[in-house]
């Protein structure tokens, strides 16, 4: 029985136009991601990985091509419909955590549920469950600026999970974090993946990318490698 | 996200930067406060003037020389010499006049009055005994001007309580004398206070016999006005017409537009004064409204700064699924909370100011519920008006751009 893919990207292109110059950020990219995969998107800066992340995250619309997320065609949608898709289907983890300042960890985690129309009386319970899962049950009432970088990112991960999204989309999740704490974060991602979550992670760090089972390598807006091959290469490099 | 949550969150945001929030609110407080204080002052003045005019008698018609309509050849209102005692006598005795109960011929002028070392400038009114009835003047001690005084052209005076205070140290100067235009008058009575202030003060007045004032003091043969008391307040218009045509005939004028006198009822006077004080109130409110506008611009400025500062937060909220409407509501709520709080405080401060002004200056104040409700509505409206642009700007931010913003 063939399971339908959770992400279908068909010939996605993104071209930024200014008055005189056309910049091709993404040129005719196609791939599929199935439920339960852990994919890292790699590439040097300027390779289009941020652009791809914006498209996958429904933060931006492609210039051409079709993007189907969990069976929904993310095309010709209004800004508000896109907001709704992001709320229900995508859990974001950002490099800069992006927690609300001077707001408790618990309130931060509850925020997507407020936008998603989860009944008020259920929100706290759900938020607590996920904060416990990332090991912050004793930090729930701390304000975000009283937490370390690693703790803040764990709050962000808890926040990304509360709406039970189809995919977790992590943009350089360990970019601002010391390496010991970065390992903790990656351990959480790996555990989530083992529990069946689909994770897409953007990174330029090979030792972070190797936690993923599949690596898509971008260069100049095109996919140059996709699959296990590149992963083997960097693991080999790491050992050698 | 429902409204209670949004309001809670906005309150949280506003208390973070207390100094800024306070300063933003201050603009609205000053605006609303001055609107409330000035409007209540204006309305108070208007009301007290109306009350005083009303207290002069609702059945009162006043005939003044000169025309109602100003024209090139006609004298100014009240400034003519066309009314005479004969007119008054004719009005009193004619069988054609059926609507008028009492006729009070009057001559009044301001002049200097002295006694011993003190002096004052006040209104001298030459009257006949009927004046007291027509104008509802009561005498608190002594007597009013009598018919004998008028016929005998005696030099007697009845003083208003304000004049007594200005000229004498004791409360009851009956029997003493005052000098008006270097002529000595004996005081025979003091009127009861009618209240009033400023140019409407009805206690700052001296009554003397009409004949004495006309001939001995000022050498005039005309009247400055004739007050008429109608038989009832329902027939004022009829009385006005009757008297008008009677006087036109007497003055041998065929066309009412050529009339050399004018007749005003108390209502006419109230209307005139009301429109004047109404303009005055509107002017005050207008000045206050400008400060309110400045306060509103202050709110817009603060909100724009807030939106820019919180670009990242807005981007995050949008990435997490906040719709445009939610963002607009959030920022509008913040703006409205600012102006609403400012409005409430402003209303209280305005009340305190008008209360203090009343205490200090004796200026009356009238506070209408309407102006308070209006101030509430206006402060919220200012929040919407000046919060809309920043809120809309926030809601239109692209989540990517907003997240990238450092």
Interface residues (C-beta under 8 A of the other chain):
Chain A: X54 X57 X59 X60 X79 X80 X83 X84 X86 X87 X88 X92 X94 X98 X100 X101 X102 X103 X111 X112 X114 X115 X116 X120 X159 X163
Chain B: X1 X2 X5 X12 X16 X312 X313 X315 X316 X317 X318 X319 X320 X321 X322 X323 X324 X325 X326 X398 X399 X400 X403
